[in-house]
């Protein structure tokens, strides 16, 4: 997988805010292969904001249906 452009990468704390989860959840998702982590092994983790947006949209609850 190719690395996204620099302007699309955000640090862990921003990734967590974007999806509405904790930083610990972001780290768990990385270990489970749910999201891709960019950055060297001993460097700051970065995440693709486009990938995070897709996850956030999938997690968003559906609005309740109103009877007609």
Wavefront OBJ file of the C-alpha trace (Angstrom):
o trace
v 0.000 0.000 0.000
v 1.383 3.402 -0.880
v 1.627 6.117 1.729
v -1.027 8.843 1.398
v 0.065 12.427 0.714
v 1.497 14.195 3.774
v -1.459 16.605 4.026
v -3.845 13.657 4.643
v -1.923 12.197 7.611
v -2.907 13.023 11.190
v -1.470 11.963 14.584
v -3.183 9.487 16.917
v -4.964 12.104 19.034
v -6.547 13.730 15.975
v -7.452 10.311 14.552
v -9.267 9.460 17.789
v -11.181 12.758 17.741
v -12.105 12.305 14.083
v -13.722 8.921 14.720
v -15.054 9.668 18.209
v -13.059 7.003 20.052
v -10.128 6.957 22.474
v -6.485 6.831 21.442
v -6.355 3.347 22.981
v -9.099 2.234 20.578
v -7.122 3.587 17.626
v -4.105 1.546 18.792
v -6.292 -1.577 19.178
v -7.680 -1.107 15.682
v -4.121 -0.925 14.333
v -3.162 -4.181 16.067
v -6.318 -5.851 14.696
v -5.698 -4.591 11.160
v -8.824 -2.420 11.045
v -6.855 0.732 10.141
v -3.459 1.431 8.647
v -0.703 3.058 10.686
v 1.914 5.103 8.852
v 5.295 6.046 10.279
v 8.530 4.288 11.186
v 8.391 1.733 14.044
v 9.847 4.079 16.680
v 8.285 7.257 15.340
v 4.976 9.012 15.774
v 1.992 7.098 14.422
v 0.013 8.794 11.679
v -3.275 7.890 10.037
v -4.993 8.712 6.745
v -7.865 11.138 7.377
v -9.783 9.676 4.392
v -9.646 6.180 5.917
v -10.761 7.611 9.272
v -13.657 9.442 7.627
v -14.886 6.176 6.068
v -14.742 4.460 9.474
v -16.548 7.353 11.166
v -19.344 7.229 8.593
v -19.724 3.459 9.075
v -19.925 3.910 12.855
v -22.494 6.689 12.739
v -25.851 5.390 13.972
v -28.714 5.466 11.527
v -31.338 8.108 12.325
v -34.563 6.699 13.785
v -37.369 6.132 11.326
v -40.559 8.068 11.895
v -43.857 6.406 11.054
v -45.859 8.114 8.353
l 1 2 3 4 5 6 7 8 9 10 11 12 13 14 15 16 17 18 19 20 21 22 23 24 25 26 27 28 29 30 31 32 33 34 35 36 37 38 39 40 41 42 43 44 45 46 47 48 49 50 51 52 53 54 55 56 57 58 59 60 61 62 63 64 65 66 67 68
